[in-house]
Amino acid sequence: MQIAEQKVVTIDYTLTDDQGTVIDQSEGGKFAYLHGARNIIPGLEKALEGKGAGDAVKVEVSPEQGYGPRDDNLQQQVPRDMFGEHEPQPGMQFNAQTPDGQTITVTVVKAEGDQVTIDANHPLAGVNLNFDVQVVEVRDATEEEQAHGHVHGAGGHDH
């Protein structure tokens, strides 16, 4: 069976940056997603289209087909007291609300005095992503999986 829309695909993958540093990897071929439901980044989904169980795929995904380019406008300074009793340290991540009510993740870049610099870019924005993927299984999605747009019990990754 080939990977196509409405197929549940189980993959085993390793994700590295251009320096070869491992950013993420699946645990024992346990990452499953619903193909065509935008559950993984576009560049990886496109590369897996038409593949089948047992296929190995190496793909380089540009930021445009991954998590987007970095946007310096997404860095800003906020007052330290916005963090309440939490002591912000560089690298810490917090959930924040946008003015339109969306929840986003921000990363603390630096904390000096009363000001904290946060960055709302995805941590992998602007990064070339190198996937080494082994297709483990391809099956038809159940009606429930199709209706909900994701695989029940799938790993909590967003790659």
C-alpha positions in Angstrom: 0.0 0.0 0.0 1.3 3.4 -0.9 1.3 6.6 1.2 -1.6 8.8 0.0 -4.4 11.0 1.5 -6.3 9.3 4.3 -3.7 6.7 5.0 -2.2 6.2 8.5 1.5 6.1 8.2 3.9 4.8 10.8 7.5 6.0 10.4 10.8 5.7 12.3 12.8 8.9 11.8 15.8 10.9 12.9 15.9 14.6 12.4 19.2 16.5 12.2 20.3 20.0 11.5 23.0 20.9 8.9 25.7 20.3 11.5 24.5 16.7 12.1 23.1 17.4 15.5 20.1 15.2 16.3 17.1 17.5 16.9 14.5 14.8 17.4 13.9 11.1 16.7 11.0 8.7 16.9 11.0 6.1 19.5 11.1 2.6 17.9 9.0 3.4 14.9 6.1 4.6 17.0 5.4 7.9 15.2 2.1 7.6 13.3 0.2 10.4 11.4 -2.7 10.8 9.1 -1.4 11.7 5.6 -2.9 14.7 4.0 -4.2 16.2 7.3 -1.3 18.6 7.8 -0.1 16.8 10.9 3.5 17.0 9.8 5.5 19.7 8.0 4.7 20.1 4.2 8.2 19.2 3.0 8.3 15.9 4.8 4.7 15.0 3.8 5.5 15.7 0.1 8.6 13.5 0.2 6.7 10.6 1.7 3.9 10.7 -0.9 3.7 7.4 -2.9 6.2 5.5 -0.6 5.4 2.2 1.0 6.3 0.1 4.0 10.0 -0.8 4.0 11.0 2.3 2.0 13.8 4.5 3.3 13.7 8.2 2.5 16.3 10.9 3.1 14.9 14.4 2.6 16.2 17.9 3.2 13.4 20.3 4.1 14.0 24.0 3.7 12.6 26.5 6.3 9.9 27.5 3.8 8.7 23.9 3.7 9.3 23.4 7.4 8.7 25.8 10.2 9.2 29.0 8.1 12.0 31.5 8.1 12.9 33.4 11.2 11.1 36.7 11.7 13.0 39.2 13.9 9.8 41.1 14.5 8.7 38.1 16.7 11.3 39.1 19.3 10.2 41.6 21.8 10.9 42.8 25.3 8.3 42.4 28.0 8.3 43.3 31.7 9.8 40.7 34.1 6.6 40.8 36.2 4.6 39.2 33.4 6.2 35.9 34.5 4.8 36.1 38.1 6.7 33.9 40.5 8.6 32.2 37.7 12.2 33.3 37.3 12.8 33.5 33.5 16.0 32.0 32.3 17.3 31.9 28.7 16.0 28.8 26.9 12.9 28.5 29.0 9.6 28.2 27.1 6.2 29.6 28.1 2.8 29.6 26.5 1.4 33.0 25.8 -1.8 34.4 24.3 -1.8 36.5 21.1 -4.2 39.5 21.0 -6.6 37.3 18.9 -6.6 34.6 21.5 -4.3 32.0 19.9 -1.9 30.2 22.2 1.8 30.4 21.1 5.0 29.2 22.6 7.6 31.8 23.4 11.3 31.2 24.3 13.2 33.4 26.7 16.2 34.8 24.9 17.6 36.9 27.8 16.5 38.3 31.1 18.2 41.6 32.2 16.9 43.8 35.0 13.2 44.4 34.7 13.1 43.4 31.0 12.9 39.9 29.5 13.5 39.4 25.7 11.2 36.7 24.3 11.1 35.1 20.9 7.8 33.8 19.4 9.5 32.1 16.4 9.2 28.3 16.4 12.5 27.0 17.7 13.2 25.4 14.3 12.3 28.4 12.3 15.0 29.2 9.8 16.6 25.8 10.2 17.2 23.3 7.4 15.8 20.0 8.5 17.3 16.7 7.5 15.1 13.7 7.9 16.2 10.1 7.6 13.0 8.1 7.5 12.1 4.5 7.4 8.4 3.8 6.5 7.2 1.1 8.9 3.6 0.7 8.0 0.9 2.2 5.8 -2.8 1.4 6.4 -6.2 2.8 5.7 -7.5 5.4 8.2 -10.5 4.5 10.2 -13.6 6.6 9.9 -12.9 8.1 13.3 -9.3 9.0 12.3 -10.6 10.6 9.1 -13.2 12.6 11.0 -10.8 13.9 13.7 -7.9 14.5 11.3 -5.4 12.7 13.4 -4.4 9.2 14.6 -5.7 8.3 18.1 -2.9 7.6 20.5 -0.2 8.9 18.1 3.0 10.4 19.6 2.8 14.0 20.7 5.2 15.3 18.0 4.4 18.0 15.5 6.9 17.2 12.9 
